[in-house]
Protein backbone atom coordinates (compact mmCIF):
# COMPACT_ATOMS: atom_id res chain seq x y z
CA UNK A 1 0.00 0.00 0.00
CA UNK A 2 2.86 2.35 0.95
CA UNK A 3 4.56 1.63 -2.35
CA UNK A 4 1.35 2.39 -4.21
CA UNK A 5 0.80 5.70 -2.42
CA UNK A 6 4.44 6.75 -2.86
CA UNK A 7 4.32 5.92 -6.55
CA UNK A 8 1.09 7.90 -7.01
CA UNK A 9 2.50 11.00 -5.24
CA UNK A 10 5.71 10.83 -7.25
CA UNK A 11 3.74 10.56 -10.48
CA UNK A 12 1.65 13.64 -9.60
CA UNK A 13 4.76 15.65 -8.68
CA UNK A 14 6.50 14.73 -11.94
CA UNK A 15 3.35 15.57 -13.91
CA UNK A 16 3.01 18.98 -12.26
CA UNK A 17 6.68 19.64 -12.85
CA UNK A 18 6.36 18.84 -16.52
CA UNK A 19 3.32 21.10 -16.91
CA UNK A 20 5.03 23.90 -15.02
CA UNK A 21 8.13 23.68 -17.17
CA UNK A 22 6.06 23.70 -20.35
CA UNK A 23 4.05 26.76 -19.25
CA UNK A 24 7.15 28.49 -17.79
CA UNK A 25 5.43 29.14 -14.44
CA UNK A 26 8.74 29.89 -12.74
CA UNK A 27 10.18 32.13 -15.46
CA UNK A 28 11.55 35.34 -13.90
CA UNK A 29 12.28 37.22 -17.13
CA UNK A 30 10.05 40.21 -18.04
CA UNK A 31 7.24 39.40 -20.44
CA UNK A 32 7.50 41.02 -23.86
CA UNK A 33 5.76 44.41 -24.17
CA UNK A 34 2.64 44.56 -26.34
CA UNK A 35 3.34 47.80 -28.20
CA UNK A 36 -0.21 48.00 -29.52
CA UNK A 37 -1.72 47.68 -26.04
CA UNK A 38 0.75 50.22 -24.65
CA UNK A 39 -0.30 52.63 -27.36
CA UNK A 40 -3.97 52.18 -26.49
CA UNK A 41 -3.22 52.87 -22.83
CA UNK A 42 -1.69 56.22 -23.82
CA UNK A 43 -4.41 57.12 -26.31
CA UNK A 44 -6.32 60.34 -25.68
CA UNK A 45 -10.03 60.27 -26.46
CA UNK A 46 -12.00 63.33 -27.53
CA UNK A 47 -15.77 62.98 -27.28
CA UNK A 48 -17.27 65.34 -29.86
CA UNK A 49 -21.02 65.94 -29.49
CA UNK A 50 -23.22 67.76 -31.99
CA UNK A 51 -26.94 67.88 -32.79
CA UNK A 52 -27.25 67.55 -36.58
CA UNK A 53 -27.12 64.58 -38.93
CA UNK A 54 -23.84 63.13 -40.15
CA UNK A 55 -24.72 63.90 -43.77
CA UNK A 56 -24.59 67.68 -43.30
CA UNK A 57 -21.73 70.20 -43.61
CA UNK A 58 -21.11 70.09 -39.85
CA UNK A 59 -21.49 66.32 -39.62
CA UNK A 60 -19.13 65.64 -42.49
CA UNK A 61 -16.58 68.18 -41.30
CA UNK A 62 -16.53 66.65 -37.82
CA UNK A 63 -15.66 63.31 -39.42
CA UNK A 64 -13.00 64.99 -41.57
CA UNK A 65 -11.46 66.64 -38.50
CA UNK A 66 -11.37 63.33 -36.64
CA UNK A 67 -9.60 61.64 -39.56
CA UNK A 68 -7.05 64.44 -39.94
CA UNK A 69 -6.24 64.58 -36.22
CA UNK A 70 -5.76 60.84 -35.88
CA UNK A 71 -3.45 60.90 -38.90
CA UNK A 72 -1.40 63.80 -37.57
CA UNK A 73 -1.01 62.21 -34.12
CA UNK A 74 -0.45 58.66 -35.43
CA UNK A 75 -3.51 57.54 -33.52
CA UNK A 76 -2.45 59.17 -30.26
CA UNK A 77 -5.70 61.17 -30.26
CA UNK A 78 -8.92 59.36 -31.11
CA UNK A 79 -12.06 61.41 -31.77
CA UNK A 80 -15.45 59.79 -31.11
CA UNK A 81 -18.31 61.69 -32.74
CA UNK A 82 -21.85 61.66 -31.37
CA UNK A 83 -24.23 63.24 -33.94
CA UNK A 84 -27.98 63.91 -33.80
CA UNK A 85 -27.94 64.92 -30.14
CA UNK A 86 -27.04 61.38 -29.03
CA UNK A 87 -25.18 62.69 -25.96
CA UNK A 88 -26.47 66.22 -25.45
CA UNK A 89 -28.99 68.48 -27.18
CA UNK A 90 -28.50 72.13 -28.01
CA UNK A 91 -30.00 73.14 -24.66
CA UNK A 92 -27.46 71.35 -22.47
CA UNK A 93 -24.34 70.74 -24.57
CA UNK A 94 -22.62 73.99 -23.54
CA UNK A 95 -22.93 73.19 -19.84
CA UNK A 96 -21.66 69.67 -20.51
CA UNK A 97 -18.61 71.14 -22.24
CA UNK A 98 -17.87 73.58 -19.42
CA UNK A 99 -18.22 70.78 -16.85
CA UNK A 100 -15.81 68.59 -18.80
CA UNK A 101 -18.44 65.91 -19.45
CA UNK A 102 -17.61 66.18 -23.15
CA UNK A 103 -14.46 67.58 -24.77
CA UNK A 104 -15.86 69.19 -27.95
CA UNK A 105 -19.12 70.63 -29.25
CA UNK A 106 -20.09 72.75 -32.26
CA UNK A 107 -23.21 74.82 -31.44
CA UNK A 108 -24.62 77.47 -33.73
CA UNK A 109 -23.14 80.83 -32.87
CA UNK A 110 -26.73 81.98 -32.28
CA UNK A 111 -26.89 79.62 -29.29
CA UNK A 112 -23.77 81.27 -27.88
CA UNK A 113 -25.12 84.82 -27.92
CA UNK A 114 -26.33 84.56 -24.31
CA UNK A 115 -22.71 83.92 -23.27
CA UNK A 116 -21.12 86.31 -25.79
CA UNK A 117 -23.72 89.01 -26.67
CA UNK A 118 -21.46 90.60 -29.28
CA UNK A 119 -21.84 87.46 -31.41
CA UNK A 120 -25.35 88.63 -32.26
CA UNK A 121 -23.70 90.62 -35.03
CA UNK A 122 -23.41 87.39 -37.02
CA UNK A 123 -27.20 86.93 -36.84
CA UNK A 124 -28.04 90.27 -38.47
CA UNK A 125 -30.12 89.66 -41.63
CA UNK A 126 -28.38 90.34 -44.92
CA UNK A 127 -25.06 91.08 -43.24
CA UNK A 128 -23.45 88.63 -45.68
CA UNK A 129 -24.27 88.33 -49.36
CA UNK A 130 -21.80 85.76 -50.73
CA UNK A 131 -19.97 82.66 -49.56
CA UNK A 132 -16.73 84.57 -50.09
CA UNK A 133 -17.90 87.22 -47.61
CA UNK A 134 -18.66 84.53 -45.04
CA UNK A 135 -15.28 82.86 -45.36
CA UNK A 136 -13.39 86.15 -45.23
CA UNK A 137 -14.99 87.04 -41.90
CA UNK A 138 -15.39 83.71 -40.10
CA UNK A 139 -12.01 82.32 -41.13
CA UNK A 140 -10.19 85.62 -40.82
CA UNK A 141 -9.11 88.22 -38.29
CA UNK A 142 -12.63 89.13 -37.15
CA UNK A 143 -13.50 85.48 -36.55
CA UNK A 144 -10.36 85.08 -34.45
CA UNK A 145 -11.28 88.13 -32.36
CA UNK A 146 -14.77 86.77 -31.76
CA UNK A 147 -13.43 83.36 -30.69
CA UNK A 148 -10.99 84.99 -28.28
CA UNK A 149 -13.94 86.36 -26.33
CA UNK A 150 -14.58 82.82 -25.06
CA UNK A 151 -11.43 82.77 -22.95
CA UNK A 152 -13.21 83.81 -19.76
CA UNK A 153 -15.80 80.99 -20.00
CA UNK A 154 -13.50 77.93 -19.64
CA UNK A 155 -13.86 77.40 -23.38
CA UNK A 156 -11.23 77.22 -26.10
CA UNK A 157 -12.60 78.52 -29.39
CA UNK A 158 -11.06 76.56 -32.25
CA UNK A 159 -12.86 77.74 -35.39
CA UNK A 160 -16.07 78.80 -37.08
CA UNK A 161 -17.69 76.37 -39.50
CA UNK A 162 -20.26 77.28 -42.13
CA UNK A 163 -23.55 75.60 -43.00
CA UNK A 164 -24.68 78.13 -45.56
CA UNK A 165 -27.40 80.71 -46.02
CA UNK A 166 -30.80 80.29 -44.37
CA UNK A 167 -34.06 80.05 -46.28
CA UNK A 168 -37.65 80.20 -45.05
CA UNK A 169 -39.76 77.03 -45.01
CA UNK A 170 -43.42 76.87 -44.04
CA UNK A 171 -46.41 74.57 -44.00
CA UNK A 172 -49.45 76.63 -44.98
CA UNK A 173 -48.25 79.05 -47.67
CA UNK A 174 -45.13 80.49 -49.31
CA UNK A 175 -43.46 83.27 -47.33
CA UNK A 176 -42.53 85.73 -50.05
CA UNK A 177 -44.10 89.04 -49.10
CA UNK A 178 -43.46 90.64 -45.73
CA UNK A 179 -47.18 90.51 -45.06
CA UNK A 180 -47.11 86.68 -45.29
CA UNK A 181 -45.53 86.44 -41.83
CA UNK A 182 -48.42 88.08 -39.98
CA UNK A 183 -49.61 86.02 -36.96
CA UNK A 184 -47.43 82.99 -37.80
CA UNK A 185 -45.58 80.99 -35.15
CA UNK A 186 -41.98 80.89 -36.37
CA UNK A 187 -39.21 78.90 -34.74
CA UNK A 188 -36.22 81.04 -33.80
CA UNK A 189 -32.99 80.10 -32.09
CA UNK A 190 -32.29 81.77 -28.72
CA UNK A 191 -30.78 84.95 -30.10
CA UNK A 192 -32.30 88.38 -29.46
CA UNK A 193 -31.63 89.38 -33.05
CA UNK A 194 -33.33 86.31 -34.51
CA UNK A 195 -36.34 86.55 -32.23
CA UNK A 196 -36.75 90.26 -32.99
CA UNK A 197 -36.35 89.51 -36.68
CA UNK A 198 -39.67 87.65 -36.80
CA UNK A 199 -41.46 89.93 -34.37
CA UNK A 200 -40.69 92.85 -36.71
CA UNK A 201 -42.56 90.89 -39.39
CA UNK A 202 -45.61 90.47 -37.18
CA UNK A 203 -44.95 86.83 -36.28
CA UNK A 204 -44.48 85.15 -32.91
CA UNK A 205 -41.01 83.72 -32.31
CA UNK A 206 -41.00 80.25 -30.76
CA UNK A 207 -37.79 78.91 -29.22
CA UNK A 208 -37.36 75.15 -29.39
CA UNK A 209 -34.38 72.81 -29.50
CA UNK A 210 -33.32 71.36 -32.84
CA UNK A 211 -34.03 67.75 -31.82
CA UNK A 212 -37.65 68.61 -30.95
CA UNK A 213 -38.32 70.76 -34.02
CA UNK A 214 -39.66 68.07 -36.35
CA UNK A 215 -42.22 66.76 -33.86
CA UNK A 216 -43.40 70.26 -32.99
CA UNK A 217 -43.96 70.99 -36.68
CA UNK A 218 -45.92 67.73 -37.00
CA UNK A 219 -48.04 68.76 -34.03
CA UNK A 220 -48.73 72.14 -35.68
CA UNK A 221 -47.07 74.02 -32.83
CA UNK A 222 -44.83 75.82 -35.34
CA UNK A 223 -45.91 77.26 -38.71
CA UNK A 224 -42.54 78.15 -40.18
CA UNK A 225 -38.80 78.19 -39.59
CA UNK A 226 -35.55 79.41 -41.11
CA UNK A 227 -32.90 76.85 -42.02
CA UNK A 228 -30.31 75.90 -44.60
CA UNK A 229 -31.14 73.71 -47.55
CA UNK A 230 -28.82 70.98 -46.25
CA UNK A 231 -30.67 70.84 -42.91
CA UNK A 232 -34.07 71.00 -44.60
CA UNK A 233 -33.14 68.01 -46.71
CA UNK A 234 -31.14 65.89 -44.25
CA UNK A 235 -33.70 66.24 -41.44
CA UNK A 236 -36.67 65.76 -43.78
CA UNK A 237 -38.32 69.04 -42.83
CA UNK A 238 -39.64 69.33 -46.39
CA UNK A 239 -41.92 66.37 -45.67
CA UNK A 240 -43.91 68.40 -43.15
CA UNK A 241 -43.30 71.91 -44.52
CA UNK A 242 -43.38 71.99 -48.30
CA UNK A 243 -43.13 75.72 -49.08
CA UNK A 244 -39.50 76.90 -49.38
CA UNK A 245 -38.55 80.52 -49.98
CA UNK A 246 -35.02 81.05 -51.30
CA UNK A 247 -34.33 84.23 -49.35
CA UNK A 248 -30.64 83.82 -48.36
CA UNK A 249 -31.47 86.26 -45.58
CA UNK A 250 -29.11 85.03 -42.87
CA UNK A 251 -26.18 82.84 -42.07
CA UNK A 252 -26.16 79.55 -40.17
CA UNK A 253 -22.72 78.83 -38.77
CA UNK A 254 -21.13 76.98 -35.89
CA UNK A 255 -18.48 77.71 -33.30
CA UNK A 256 -16.23 74.69 -32.77
CA UNK A 257 -15.41 74.64 -29.07
CA UNK A 258 -13.16 72.61 -26.75
CA UNK A 259 -13.13 72.41 -22.97
CA UNK A 260 -10.27 74.71 -21.95
CA UNK A 261 -8.99 72.46 -19.14
CA UNK A 262 -8.78 69.59 -21.62
CA UNK A 263 -7.00 71.84 -24.13
CA UNK A 264 -4.48 72.87 -21.46
CA UNK A 265 -3.86 69.21 -20.59
CA UNK A 266 -2.52 68.56 -24.09
CA UNK A 267 1.17 68.94 -24.79
CA UNK A 268 2.23 71.86 -27.03
CA UNK A 269 2.92 69.35 -29.80
CA UNK A 270 -0.58 67.88 -29.60
CA UNK A 271 -2.12 71.35 -29.41
CA UNK A 272 -0.33 72.17 -32.64
CA UNK A 273 -1.70 68.98 -34.22
CA UNK A 274 -5.24 69.93 -33.16
CA UNK A 275 -4.79 73.45 -34.57
CA UNK A 276 -3.47 72.16 -37.89
CA UNK A 277 -6.20 69.52 -38.25
CA UNK A 278 -8.85 72.12 -37.43
CA UNK A 279 -7.45 74.59 -39.96
CA UNK A 280 -7.50 71.98 -42.74
CA UNK A 281 -10.97 70.75 -41.76
CA UNK A 282 -12.28 74.33 -41.73
CA UNK A 283 -10.95 75.01 -45.21
CA UNK A 284 -12.64 71.80 -46.35
CA UNK A 285 -15.86 72.82 -44.59
CA UNK A 286 -16.41 76.00 -46.57
CA UNK A 287 -16.13 74.15 -49.87
CA UNK A 288 -18.30 71.28 -48.68
CA UNK A 289 -21.09 73.48 -47.29
CA UNK A 290 -21.47 75.33 -50.60
CA UNK A 291 -21.50 72.09 -52.58
CA UNK A 292 -23.93 70.26 -50.28
CA UNK A 293 -26.49 73.06 -50.28
CA UNK A 294 -26.36 73.15 -54.09
CA UNK A 295 -26.76 69.38 -54.43
CA UNK A 296 -29.55 69.17 -51.85
CA UNK A 297 -31.44 72.01 -53.53
CA UNK A 298 -31.31 70.06 -56.79
CA UNK A 299 -32.77 67.06 -54.96
CA UNK A 300 -35.58 69.16 -53.49
CA UNK A 301 -36.39 70.62 -56.90
CA UNK A 302 -37.13 67.09 -58.08
CA UNK A 303 -39.62 66.46 -55.28
CA UNK A 304 -43.11 66.69 -56.83
CA UNK A 305 -44.85 68.18 -53.79
CA UNK A 306 -42.30 70.87 -52.94
CA UNK A 307 -43.03 74.50 -53.80
CA UNK A 308 -39.79 76.51 -54.16
CA UNK A 309 -40.09 80.30 -54.53
CA UNK A 310 -37.02 82.44 -55.21
CA UNK A 311 -37.21 85.87 -53.61
CA UNK A 312 -37.31 88.61 -56.25
CA UNK A 313 -34.73 91.39 -56.17
CA UNK A 314 -37.45 93.94 -55.39
CA UNK A 315 -38.86 91.88 -52.53
CA UNK A 316 -35.39 91.23 -51.12
CA UNK A 317 -34.85 95.00 -50.98
CA UNK A 318 -38.07 95.30 -48.99
CA UNK A 319 -36.87 92.60 -46.57
CA UNK A 320 -33.51 94.30 -46.11
CA UNK A 321 -35.15 97.66 -45.45
CA UNK A 322 -37.58 96.12 -42.98
CA UNK A 323 -34.72 94.61 -40.96
CA UNK A 324 -32.71 97.84 -40.63
CA UNK A 325 -33.99 98.54 -37.07
CA UNK A 326 -32.16 95.39 -35.94
CA UNK A 327 -28.87 97.04 -36.89
CA UNK A 328 -29.77 100.12 -34.88
CA UNK A 329 -30.74 98.02 -31.85
CA UNK A 330 -27.50 96.04 -32.04
CA UNK A 331 -25.41 99.23 -32.12
CA UNK A 332 -27.34 100.74 -29.20
CA UNK A 333 -27.28 97.63 -27.00
CA UNK A 334 -23.95 95.99 -27.87
CA UNK A 335 -21.86 98.55 -29.74
CA UNK A 336 -20.73 99.04 -33.29
CA UNK A 337 -17.12 97.80 -33.11
CA UNK A 338 -17.59 94.36 -34.70
CA UNK A 339 -20.26 95.53 -37.11
CA UNK A 340 -18.03 98.31 -38.44
CA UNK A 341 -15.09 95.93 -38.70
CA UNK A 342 -17.10 93.35 -40.63
CA UNK A 343 -18.52 95.94 -43.00
CA UNK A 344 -15.05 97.41 -43.49
CA UNK A 345 -13.57 93.98 -44.26
CA UNK A 346 -16.21 93.45 -46.93
CA UNK A 347 -15.86 97.03 -48.25
CA UNK A 348 -19.49 98.00 -47.73
C-alpha positions as CSV (number, residue, x, y, z in Angstrom):
1,X,0.0,0.0,0.0
2,X,2.9,2.3,1.0
3,X,4.6,1.6,-2.3
4,X,1.4,2.4,-4.2
5,X,0.8,5.7,-2.4
6,X,4.4,6.7,-2.9
7,X,4.3,5.9,-6.5
8,X,1.1,7.9,-7.0
9,X,2.5,11.0,-5.2
10,X,5.7,10.8,-7.2
11,X,3.7,10.6,-10.5
12,X,1.6,13.6,-9.6
13,X,4.8,15.7,-8.7
14,X,6.5,14.7,-11.9
15,X,3.4,15.6,-13.9
16,X,3.0,19.0,-12.3
17,X,6.7,19.6,-12.9
18,X,6.4,18.8,-16.5
19,X,3.3,21.1,-16.9
20,X,5.0,23.9,-15.0
21,X,8.1,23.7,-17.2
22,X,6.1,23.7,-20.4
23,X,4.1,26.8,-19.2
24,X,7.1,28.5,-17.8
25,X,5.4,29.1,-14.4
26,X,8.7,29.9,-12.7
27,X,10.2,32.1,-15.5
28,X,11.5,35.3,-13.9
29,X,12.3,37.2,-17.1
30,X,10.1,40.2,-18.0
31,X,7.2,39.4,-20.4
32,X,7.5,41.0,-23.9
33,X,5.8,44.4,-24.2
34,X,2.6,44.6,-26.3
35,X,3.3,47.8,-28.2
36,X,-0.2,48.0,-29.5
37,X,-1.7,47.7,-26.0
38,X,0.7,50.2,-24.6
39,X,-0.3,52.6,-27.4
40,X,-4.0,52.2,-26.5
41,X,-3.2,52.9,-22.8
42,X,-1.7,56.2,-23.8
43,X,-4.4,57.1,-26.3
44,X,-6.3,60.3,-25.7
45,X,-10.0,60.3,-26.5
46,X,-12.0,63.3,-27.5
47,X,-15.8,63.0,-27.3
48,X,-17.3,65.3,-29.9
49,X,-21.0,65.9,-29.5
50,X,-23.2,67.8,-32.0
51,X,-26.9,67.9,-32.8
52,X,-27.2,67.6,-36.6
53,X,-27.1,64.6,-38.9
54,X,-23.8,63.1,-40.1
55,X,-24.7,63.9,-43.8
56,X,-24.6,67.7,-43.3
57,X,-21.7,70.2,-43.6
58,X,-21.1,70.1,-39.9
59,X,-21.5,66.3,-39.6
60,X,-19.1,65.6,-42.5
61,X,-16.6,68.2,-41.3
62,X,-16.5,66.6,-37.8
63,X,-15.7,63.3,-39.4
64,X,-13.0,65.0,-41.6
65,X,-11.5,66.6,-38.5
66,X,-11.4,63.3,-36.6
67,X,-9.6,61.6,-39.6
68,X,-7.1,64.4,-39.9
69,X,-6.2,64.6,-36.2
70,X,-5.8,60.8,-35.9
71,X,-3.4,60.9,-38.9
72,X,-1.4,63.8,-37.6
73,X,-1.0,62.2,-34.1
74,X,-0.4,58.7,-35.4
75,X,-3.5,57.5,-33.5
76,X,-2.5,59.2,-30.3
77,X,-5.7,61.2,-30.3
78,X,-8.9,59.4,-31.1
79,X,-12.1,61.4,-31.8
80,X,-15.5,59.8,-31.1
81,X,-18.3,61.7,-32.7
82,X,-21.9,61.7,-31.4
83,X,-24.2,63.2,-33.9
84,X,-28.0,63.9,-33.8
85,X,-27.9,64.9,-30.1
86,X,-27.0,61.4,-29.0
87,X,-25.2,62.7,-26.0
88,X,-26.5,66.2,-25.5
89,X,-29.0,68.5,-27.2
90,X,-28.5,72.1,-28.0
91,X,-30.0,73.1,-24.7
92,X,-27.5,71.3,-22.5
93,X,-24.3,70.7,-24.6
94,X,-22.6,74.0,-23.5
95,X,-22.9,73.2,-19.8
96,X,-21.7,69.7,-20.5
97,X,-18.6,71.1,-22.2
98,X,-17.9,73.6,-19.4
99,X,-18.2,70.8,-16.9
100,X,-15.8,68.6,-18.8
101,X,-18.4,65.9,-19.5
102,X,-17.6,66.2,-23.2
103,X,-14.5,67.6,-24.8
104,X,-15.9,69.2,-27.9
105,X,-19.1,70.6,-29.3
106,X,-20.1,72.7,-32.3
107,X,-23.2,74.8,-31.4
108,X,-24.6,77.5,-33.7
109,X,-23.1,80.8,-32.9
110,X,-26.7,82.0,-32.3
111,X,-26.9,79.6,-29.3
112,X,-23.8,81.3,-27.9
113,X,-25.1,84.8,-27.9
114,X,-26.3,84.6,-24.3
115,X,-22.7,83.9,-23.3
116,X,-21.1,86.3,-25.8
117,X,-23.7,89.0,-26.7
118,X,-21.5,90.6,-29.3
119,X,-21.8,87.5,-31.4
120,X,-25.3,88.6,-32.3
121,X,-23.7,90.6,-35.0
122,X,-23.4,87.4,-37.0
123,X,-27.2,86.9,-36.8
124,X,-28.0,90.3,-38.5
125,X,-30.1,89.7,-41.6
126,X,-28.4,90.3,-44.9
127,X,-25.1,91.1,-43.2
128,X,-23.5,88.6,-45.7
129,X,-24.3,88.3,-49.4
130,X,-21.8,85.8,-50.7
131,X,-20.0,82.7,-49.6
132,X,-16.7,84.6,-50.1
133,X,-17.9,87.2,-47.6
134,X,-18.7,84.5,-45.0
135,X,-15.3,82.9,-45.4
136,X,-13.4,86.1,-45.2
137,X,-15.0,87.0,-41.9
138,X,-15.4,83.7,-40.1
139,X,-12.0,82.3,-41.1
140,X,-10.2,85.6,-40.8
141,X,-9.1,88.2,-38.3
142,X,-12.6,89.1,-37.1
143,X,-13.5,85.5,-36.6
144,X,-10.4,85.1,-34.4
145,X,-11.3,88.1,-32.4
146,X,-14.8,86.8,-31.8
147,X,-13.4,83.4,-30.7
148,X,-11.0,85.0,-28.3
149,X,-13.9,86.4,-26.3
150,X,-14.6,82.8,-25.1
151,X,-11.4,82.8,-22.9
152,X,-13.2,83.8,-19.8
153,X,-15.8,81.0,-20.0
154,X,-13.5,77.9,-19.6
155,X,-13.9,77.4,-23.4
156,X,-11.2,77.2,-26.1
157,X,-12.6,78.5,-29.4
158,X,-11.1,76.6,-32.3
159,X,-12.9,77.7,-35.4
160,X,-16.1,78.8,-37.1
161,X,-17.7,76.4,-39.5
162,X,-20.3,77.3,-42.1
163,X,-23.6,75.6,-43.0
164,X,-24.7,78.1,-45.6
165,X,-27.4,80.7,-46.0
166,X,-30.8,80.3,-44.4
167,X,-34.1,80.0,-46.3
168,X,-37.6,80.2,-45.1
169,X,-39.8,77.0,-45.0
170,X,-43.4,76.9,-44.0
171,X,-46.4,74.6,-44.0
172,X,-49.5,76.6,-45.0
173,X,-48.3,79.1,-47.7
174,X,-45.1,80.5,-49.3
175,X,-43.5,83.3,-47.3
176,X,-42.5,85.7,-50.1
177,X,-44.1,89.0,-49.1
178,X,-43.5,90.6,-45.7
179,X,-47.2,90.5,-45.1
180,X,-47.1,86.7,-45.3
181,X,-45.5,86.4,-41.8
182,X,-48.4,88.1,-40.0
183,X,-49.6,86.0,-37.0
184,X,-47.4,83.0,-37.8
185,X,-45.6,81.0,-35.1
186,X,-42.0,80.9,-36.4
187,X,-39.2,78.9,-34.7
188,X,-36.2,81.0,-33.8
189,X,-33.0,80.1,-32.1
190,X,-32.3,81.8,-28.7
191,X,-30.8,85.0,-30.1
192,X,-32.3,88.4,-29.5
193,X,-31.6,89.4,-33.0
194,X,-33.3,86.3,-34.5
195,X,-36.3,86.6,-32.2
196,X,-36.8,90.3,-33.0
197,X,-36.3,89.5,-36.7
198,X,-39.7,87.7,-36.8
199,X,-41.5,89.9,-34.4
200,X,-40.7,92.8,-36.7
201,X,-42.6,90.9,-39.4
202,X,-45.6,90.5,-37.2
203,X,-45.0,86.8,-36.3
204,X,-44.5,85.2,-32.9
205,X,-41.0,83.7,-32.3
206,X,-41.0,80.2,-30.8
207,X,-37.8,78.9,-29.2
208,X,-37.4,75.1,-29.4
209,X,-34.4,72.8,-29.5
210,X,-33.3,71.4,-32.8
211,X,-34.0,67.8,-31.8
212,X,-37.7,68.6,-31.0
213,X,-38.3,70.8,-34.0
214,X,-39.7,68.1,-36.4
215,X,-42.2,66.8,-33.9
216,X,-43.4,70.3,-33.0
217,X,-44.0,71.0,-36.7
218,X,-45.9,67.7,-37.0
219,X,-48.0,68.8,-34.0
220,X,-48.7,72.1,-35.7
221,X,-47.1,74.0,-32.8
222,X,-44.8,75.8,-35.3
223,X,-45.9,77.3,-38.7
224,X,-42.5,78.1,-40.2
225,X,-38.8,78.2,-39.6
226,X,-35.6,79.4,-41.1
227,X,-32.9,76.9,-42.0
228,X,-30.3,75.9,-44.6
229,X,-31.1,73.7,-47.6
230,X,-28.8,71.0,-46.3
231,X,-30.7,70.8,-42.9
232,X,-34.1,71.0,-44.6
233,X,-33.1,68.0,-46.7
234,X,-31.1,65.9,-44.2
235,X,-33.7,66.2,-41.4
236,X,-36.7,65.8,-43.8
237,X,-38.3,69.0,-42.8
238,X,-39.6,69.3,-46.4
239,X,-41.9,66.4,-45.7
240,X,-43.9,68.4,-43.1
241,X,-43.3,71.9,-44.5
242,X,-43.4,72.0,-48.3
243,X,-43.1,75.7,-49.1
244,X,-39.5,76.9,-49.4
245,X,-38.5,80.5,-50.0
246,X,-35.0,81.1,-51.3
247,X,-34.3,84.2,-49.4
248,X,-30.6,83.8,-48.4
249,X,-31.5,86.3,-45.6
250,X,-29.1,85.0,-42.9
251,X,-26.2,82.8,-42.1
252,X,-26.2,79.6,-40.2
253,X,-22.7,78.8,-38.8
254,X,-21.1,77.0,-35.9
255,X,-18.5,77.7,-33.3
256,X,-16.2,74.7,-32.8
257,X,-15.4,74.6,-29.1
258,X,-13.2,72.6,-26.8
259,X,-13.1,72.4,-23.0
260,X,-10.3,74.7,-22.0
261,X,-9.0,72.5,-19.1
262,X,-8.8,69.6,-21.6
263,X,-7.0,71.8,-24.1
264,X,-4.5,72.9,-21.5
265,X,-3.9,69.2,-20.6
266,X,-2.5,68.6,-24.1
267,X,1.2,68.9,-24.8
268,X,2.2,71.9,-27.0
269,X,2.9,69.3,-29.8
270,X,-0.6,67.9,-29.6
271,X,-2.1,71.3,-29.4
272,X,-0.3,72.2,-32.6
273,X,-1.7,69.0,-34.2
274,X,-5.2,69.9,-33.2
275,X,-4.8,73.4,-34.6
276,X,-3.5,72.2,-37.9
277,X,-6.2,69.5,-38.2
278,X,-8.9,72.1,-37.4
279,X,-7.4,74.6,-40.0
280,X,-7.5,72.0,-42.7
281,X,-11.0,70.8,-41.8
282,X,-12.3,74.3,-41.7
283,X,-11.0,75.0,-45.2
284,X,-12.6,71.8,-46.3
285,X,-15.9,72.8,-44.6
286,X,-16.4,76.0,-46.6
287,X,-16.1,74.2,-49.9
288,X,-18.3,71.3,-48.7
289,X,-21.1,73.5,-47.3
290,X,-21.5,75.3,-50.6
291,X,-21.5,72.1,-52.6
292,X,-23.9,70.3,-50.3
293,X,-26.5,73.1,-50.3
294,X,-26.4,73.2,-54.1
295,X,-26.8,69.4,-54.4
296,X,-29.5,69.2,-51.8
297,X,-31.4,72.0,-53.5
298,X,-31.3,70.1,-56.8
299,X,-32.8,67.1,-55.0
300,X,-35.6,69.2,-53.5
301,X,-36.4,70.6,-56.9
302,X,-37.1,67.1,-58.1
303,X,-39.6,66.5,-55.3
304,X,-43.1,66.7,-56.8
305,X,-44.8,68.2,-53.8
306,X,-42.3,70.9,-52.9
307,X,-43.0,74.5,-53.8
308,X,-39.8,76.5,-54.2
309,X,-40.1,80.3,-54.5
310,X,-37.0,82.4,-55.2
311,X,-37.2,85.9,-53.6
312,X,-37.3,88.6,-56.2
313,X,-34.7,91.4,-56.2
314,X,-37.4,93.9,-55.4
315,X,-38.9,91.9,-52.5
316,X,-35.4,91.2,-51.1
317,X,-34.9,95.0,-51.0
318,X,-38.1,95.3,-49.0
319,X,-36.9,92.6,-46.6
320,X,-33.5,94.3,-46.1
321,X,-35.2,97.7,-45.5
322,X,-37.6,96.1,-43.0
323,X,-34.7,94.6,-41.0
324,X,-32.7,97.8,-40.6
325,X,-34.0,98.5,-37.1
326,X,-32.2,95.4,-35.9
327,X,-28.9,97.0,-36.9
328,X,-29.8,100.1,-34.9
329,X,-30.7,98.0,-31.9
330,X,-27.5,96.0,-32.0
331,X,-25.4,99.2,-32.1
332,X,-27.3,100.7,-29.2
333,X,-27.3,97.6,-27.0
334,X,-23.9,96.0,-27.9
335,X,-21.9,98.5,-29.7
336,X,-20.7,99.0,-33.3
337,X,-17.1,97.8,-33.1
338,X,-17.6,94.4,-34.7
339,X,-20.3,95.5,-37.1
340,X,-18.0,98.3,-38.4
341,X,-15.1,95.9,-38.7
342,X,-17.1,93.4,-40.6
343,X,-18.5,95.9,-43.0
344,X,-15.0,97.4,-43.5
345,X,-13.6,94.0,-44.3
346,X,-16.2,93.4,-46.9
347,X,-15.9,97.0,-48.2
348,X,-19.5,98.0,-47.7
